[in-house]
């Protein structure tokens, strides 16, 4: 399985997702600030993967600490947590993972554990977050497979695959699950400007698995649907509010509107760590805006002239009424989401 | 005014739209095949501009002929017309312009004019097609200005500007007209993958005119509309069928669906040469599919991995019911379009 992120002696190793598909390069982060920088600059991206990276980065930072007492260690720990929390604002899995590490630290400290014991605890917790994510994706993939017809053309936006998680993927996990069940699935991948996660990452990881993948520019989705070439849309999520409104990669909202226009079911696939009951609705989700250069340039090529203004929100909100179901590791949640999300979160 | 295309001694000169905005380079076509190749490779693009280029290319090809008799000249003329007709299938202005040149040739031949006289006739007709297009854009721009609010944020897709016409533009002509009337207009330009006409051309020509322009990726239009930052959508057209269904740059259909979802008026701006009463509806319009490389690469950067399939239709169809009005040089046409288009065409 694709190694999105892994622990090595004294380092966290990640595949550099900025360089794919042309180069398969691995980045070794030897400190918490290096991990934070990797998240911020999108060496690693995808809500679940960001959560895993933050947890592993925190464990690494604490492991590197020279503190001899728990109090000093706690101060360093909290600084590292804040550093991770400041990397990217939208994906709630980041804050969920940090919170899980905080609770682990607090419990260990309260139990009077030594500095070394606490370091081990945090290492283990980070690895558990990693392993839980893979297990969640596998479980989610089996549920997701249920909604895939026996012969399916599936449109996806951005990359909600192995590269966006610790492995296997969410939206792409469902597709992998369907194929494992003997169904035939071919994928249309929106290229997903400006960062091109669809063209670069989704196509790359699906082709590695021998899954037929057709890349389209984002603006072709409407014409494709109009020609009845799409049976199903499945995307990932960066944060699901308590009412089911879902933040996901910019452009998801437009795909959802087009799917409804053509009566094509539109599903969201995400582990429960993406559900944020503390955020009432989509309007309350902070939307990251990224640099103009992501839009004005592709590699060395300058697309827009100097002087052009740019708007570059990294995410948009798909309102819950456009979502046919939310595929999680506990099953497929249906409207009313206020109820089904609360239930799923409490399991 | 921006020189999209012009006649020089023994050549047709065009700004190379593939090189903008970084380089302002002019291409000199010295033969009809060179003009055909410039159309095919999108040195020049935009439905009205393609029509003008084809007419000028035909006049140039005939001017270059060594034929001494009308019959020999006619044979060469028809071959050149076929060459032009084979360049691009969707924009009907191309066939309209070729037809106008054919009628000019036939009339001159029937009148018993000499080879030199026929060459002059064709030169004059091509120049008239050029000048008519500029005049149409100016007239259309004044009508288009009517629908622009006093302070407007206007979204446009692709480039329906001076660069897509002999000058001034259609959709952008309306915006220029509004500004000439003292209105304040700022433009959001969809970048328009894969050829990036919005980021490269629309932004470039609007900034030259001092018009505020914000570039967004195509998939941001939905989020922008949802935030109520768009008052009006205006786009160009490559072919308008008898029932009002409109072929325009790929992605236009998605923008139209999103505009209706947000109750934003969606207008098409095009000269009457874009109206094709012989094509009953959008389903009858041939849609050009272009090379995969336009999608997989931007400049030297490879976006999609080797092995990925690509679908690259250059246009899509916006059904007439999504169109608030069609702005022409004779006024703004409204539904029922079957009637208003026939009336406009007969003027």
Interface residues (C-beta under 8 A of the other chain):
Chain A: X20 X21 X22 X157 X188 X189 X190 X191 X192 X193 X194 X196 X199 X200 X203 X204 X207 X212 X213 X214 X215 X216 X217 X218 X219 X220 X221 X222 X223 X224 X226 X250 X251 X253 X254 X257 X258 X261 X295 X296 X298 X299 X300 X301 X302 X303 X304 X305 X307 X308 X309 X310 X311 X312 X313 X316 X317
Chain B: X20 X21 X22 X157 X188 X189 X190 X191 X192 X193 X194 X196 X199 X200 X203 X204 X207 X212 X213 X214 X215 X216 X217 X218 X219 X220 X221 X222 X223 X224 X226 X250 X251 X253 X254 X257 X258 X261 X295 X296 X298 X299 X300 X301 X302 X303 X304 X305 X307 X308 X309 X310 X311 X312 X313 X316 X317
